[in-house]
Amino acid sequence: MLSAPANSLTDPTTWPWDTLIWIVAPIVAAIVRPLLHWLRDRRAESWPSTVGRIEAVSVDKASGWASHLLGTKAQVAEIAYSYRVAGKPWTGRYRKYFRKAGDASEFVRDLRGMTVTVQYDPAKSSSSTLLNSSVDSLLVGRPPLHSLQIYSGPTKDAVAIGPKEILLILIAAVAFAVLLRR
């Protein structure tokens, strides 16, 4: 009679601890990072605002957690902006992740040089953010890429992680933890 090996791949309770870390760490990172960004955006809604200017835009291949969650073709669009508080100049960056390069390029198209509403931390003027609503208002007023295209809002492949998505990720993490305990 054959017996199962002591370290069975089908039984997570027998896996070495370092294997569990490689499984759990990305799940925790996938939950924590979006949650921190969401919390900062909620807090920033009450910050004072000022007018800023988009200085540069770029699209790069996503790396790290984004490429694992969104796929190997994931792209990150970045907006570099400047703003002034009490006459002192500051800069900031806004990033948005996309599953496809074409969507990221379309997102940043024609944004350079535009003015944008910047929320800044009243206790630390160097800390700022662009609310999604501020960025979306730039996109709606922008002319279409081709005369036959009509822009109707952010692309469907844009990654928006809100409370519902965070809740689903947490439920999945708890379910995974329960499976590990069995």
Buried (B, 14 or more C-beta within 10 A) or exposed (E): EEEEEEEEEEEBEEBEEEEEEEEBEBBEBBBEBBBEEBEEBEEBEEBEBBEBBBEBBEBEEBEEBBBBBBEEEBBBBBBBBBBBBEEEEBEBEBBBBBBBBBBBBBBBBBBEEBEBBBBBBEEEBEBBBBBBEBBEEBBEEBEEEEEEEEBEEBBEBBBEBEEEBBEEBEEEBEEEEEEEEE
